[in-house]
Amino acid sequence: MLKLNDDKTEFMVITSPHLKHHMYPISLLVEDVTISPSDSVRNLGVIFDSQMSMSSHVKSLCTNLNFQLRNISRIRRFLDYDTCHLVTRAIILSRRDYCNGLLLGSAKTDIQKLQRIQNWAAKVICQALKRDHATPYLHQLHWLPVEDGVTFKILVLVFKCLNGTAPDYLSQCLSLHIPTRQGLRSTADTTRLSEHNSTKTLISFEKRTFSYTAPRIWNSLPVIIRESTTLPAFKKSLKTHLFPA
């Protein structure tokens, strides 16, 4: 008995760039209003585009973060180091890391846009010059690169799935590897996940799904990290493993 509000109704057709050109025109009729498909929609603060590239979300996020970081840089001289660090983490990093697991496998150009913002944030906190290289300041703050931060988020979710603290809809995407032959090295590895070996050609956003990509990233970790018994211990070992030398 739900009555749709035609002014607030929108829909989107998700497809690959190749198949998009073969789609016939689609529209919905709600009451007396004809609704055409949107190129992007917002859901829980995340912008999804029709190709699931996340580029629209990254563009919007970067615009917002640039505005906020510019304001912080204007008042930097009135803040001490700890206060500036706290404000930057609360306003910049928290927004950057919100749902960042969805950026897994995104285009390098989108990841680089977020990385440039992180580099700028590190320089603002450390009061570095614009032309200074950001790497020493990122090390000083112990911040993971953006791409590694996305990997960190995915692996933490996998650990929670395997230890019964993640939602069922995520846990059901993973299954432990069952060796077909005994005596192999993988037989003794009780934390190894089963990987999807699909024979069909997958489109780009299918390869970025949690069920497809997460097992491959998880299995690439050293066994000693995968065998961590607590979440804090796992996070500590994982961050040390991912942190650039």
C-alpha positions in Angstrom: 0.0 0.0 0.0 3.0 2.3 -0.5 2.2 5.4 -2.6 5.2 6.5 -4.7 6.1 10.1 -4.8 6.7 10.8 -8.5 8.8 13.9 -7.6 11.2 11.8 -5.5 11.3 8.7 -7.6 14.3 7.9 -9.7 15.9 4.8 -11.1 19.2 3.8 -12.8 20.2 1.1 -15.2 23.6 -0.4 -14.4 25.6 -1.8 -17.3 29.0 -1.9 -18.8 30.1 0.9 -21.2 30.0 -1.6 -24.1 26.5 -2.8 -23.4 25.1 0.6 -22.7 25.2 1.4 -26.4 23.0 -1.6 -27.1 20.3 -0.7 -24.5 16.9 0.3 -25.8 15.3 3.4 -24.2 13.8 2.7 -20.8 11.3 4.8 -18.8 8.9 4.3 -15.9 5.4 5.7 -15.6 4.5 6.7 -12.0 1.0 8.3 -11.8 1.0 10.5 -14.8 4.7 11.3 -14.8 7.3 9.6 -17.1 10.6 9.1 -15.4 13.8 8.6 -17.4 16.8 6.7 -16.0 19.4 8.7 -14.1 23.1 8.6 -14.8 23.8 8.6 -11.0 21.9 8.2 -7.8 22.8 8.9 -4.1 22.3 6.2 -1.5 23.3 6.6 2.1 25.7 9.4 1.2 27.4 7.4 -1.6 26.9 8.3 -5.3 26.6 5.4 -7.6 26.9 5.8 -11.4 25.4 3.7 -14.1 28.7 2.0 -14.8 29.6 1.4 -11.1 32.9 3.2 -11.6 32.5 5.3 -8.5 34.0 8.3 -10.4 31.0 10.5 -9.7 31.3 9.7 -6.0 35.1 10.5 -6.0 34.5 13.8 -7.9 31.8 14.9 -5.4 33.9 13.8 -2.4 37.0 15.6 -3.6 35.1 18.8 -4.1 33.8 18.7 -0.6 37.2 17.7 0.9 39.0 20.4 -1.0 36.6 23.0 0.4 37.0 21.7 4.0 40.8 21.4 3.8 41.1 24.9 2.3 39.3 26.3 5.4 41.5 24.3 7.8 44.7 25.6 6.0 43.4 29.2 6.5 43.3 28.9 10.3 46.3 26.5 10.6 48.5 29.2 12.2 46.0 29.5 15.1 46.0 25.7 15.8 48.7 23.7 17.6 49.8 20.4 16.0 47.5 18.0 18.0 44.4 20.2 17.5 45.0 20.4 13.7 45.6 16.7 13.6 42.4 16.0 15.4 40.4 18.4 13.3 41.8 17.0 10.0 41.1 13.4 11.0 37.5 14.3 12.1 36.6 16.4 9.0 38.8 15.1 6.2 39.9 11.5 6.9 36.6 10.4 8.3 34.7 11.5 5.2 37.4 10.0 2.9 37.2 6.7 4.6 33.4 6.5 4.7 32.4 3.4 2.6 35.9 3.5 1.1 35.6 -0.3 0.6 33.5 0.5 -2.5 36.5 2.0 -4.1 38.2 -1.3 -4.5 39.5 -1.7 -8.0 38.5 1.9 -9.0 40.4 3.7 -11.7 43.9 4.9 -10.8 43.0 8.4 -11.6 40.3 8.5 -9.0 42.6 7.0 -6.4 45.2 9.6 -7.2 42.7 12.4 -6.7 42.1 11.2 -3.2 45.8 10.6 -2.6 46.5 14.2 -3.5 44.0 15.4 -0.9 45.6 13.2 1.7 49.1 14.5 0.8 47.8 18.1 1.2 46.2 17.2 4.5 49.5 15.8 5.8 51.4 19.0 4.7 48.8 21.2 6.4 49.2 19.4 9.7 53.0 19.4 9.5 53.1 23.0 8.2 55.1 21.9 5.2 55.7 23.9 2.1 53.6 23.3 -1.0 56.6 22.1 -3.0 57.7 19.6 -0.3 57.3 15.9 -1.0 54.5 14.4 1.1 56.0 11.0 1.8 58.0 11.9 4.9 54.9 13.6 6.4 52.7 10.6 5.6 55.2 8.4 7.4 55.4 10.8 10.4 51.6 10.6 10.7 51.6 6.9 10.0 48.9 7.2 7.4 48.4 4.4 4.9 48.2 5.4 1.2 44.6 5.7 0.0 44.8 2.4 -2.1 46.2 0.5 0.9 43.5 2.0 3.1 40.9 0.5 0.9 42.6 -2.9 1.0 42.8 -2.5 4.8 39.0 -2.0 5.0 38.3 -5.0 2.9 40.6 -7.3 4.8 39.1 -6.2 8.2 35.7 -7.1 6.8 37.0 -10.5 5.8 38.4 -11.1 9.3 35.0 -10.1 10.8 33.2 -12.5 8.4 35.4 -15.4 9.4 35.0 -14.7 13.1 31.3 -14.3 13.1 31.1 -10.5 13.7 30.1 -9.3 10.2 26.6 -9.2 8.7 25.3 -12.5 7.3 24.9 -11.1 3.8 28.7 -10.5 3.7 29.7 -13.7 5.5 27.7 -15.7 3.0 29.9 -14.3 0.2 32.9 -16.2 1.5 33.8 -19.8 2.1 36.9 -21.6 3.3 39.0 -23.5 0.8 38.5 -27.3 0.8 41.5 -28.9 -0.8 40.8 -31.6 -3.4 44.0 -33.5 -2.7 45.8 -34.3 0.6 49.4 -33.6 1.1 49.4 -30.1 -0.5 50.7 -27.1 1.4 47.2 -25.6 1.2 45.9 -28.5 3.2 47.5 -27.2 6.4 46.2 -23.7 5.7 42.9 -23.5 7.5 42.4 -19.8 6.9 42.6 -20.0 3.1 39.4 -18.9 1.3 37.9 -20.4 -1.8 38.4 -18.2 -4.9 36.0 -17.9 -7.7 37.4 -19.3 -10.9 34.8 -18.2 -13.5 35.2 -19.3 -17.1 33.1 -16.5 -18.4 34.5 -13.1 -19.3 33.6 -10.8 -16.4 32.8 -7.1 -16.9 34.8 -4.6 -14.9 32.5 -4.1 -11.9 31.9 -7.9 -11.5 35.6 -8.2 -10.8 35.4 -5.6 -8.1 32.7 -7.5 -6.1 33.4 -8.5 -2.5 32.9 -12.2 -3.2 35.3 -12.2 -6.2 38.1 -9.9 -5.0 38.2 -10.3 -1.2 39.3 -14.0 -1.2 42.2 -13.1 -3.5 43.5 -10.3 -1.4 43.0 -12.3 1.8 44.9 -15.4 0.5 47.8 -13.1 -0.5 48.4 -12.2 3.2 51.0 -14.1 5.2 49.5 -17.0 7.1 50.7 -15.5 10.5 48.5 -12.4 9.9 45.5 -14.4 8.8 45.8 -16.5 12.0 45.5 -13.5 14.3 43.1 -14.3 17.2 41.7 -10.9 17.9 40.6 -7.9 15.8 43.1 -5.4 17.4 46.0 -7.8 16.8 44.9 -8.4 13.2 44.6 -4.7 12.5 48.0 -4.0 14.0 49.8 -6.7 12.0 47.9 -5.8 8.9 48.8 -2.1 9.0 52.4 -3.0 9.7 52.3 -5.3 6.6 50.7 -2.7 4.4 52.7 0.3 5.5 55.3 1.4 3.0 58.9 0.6 3.9 
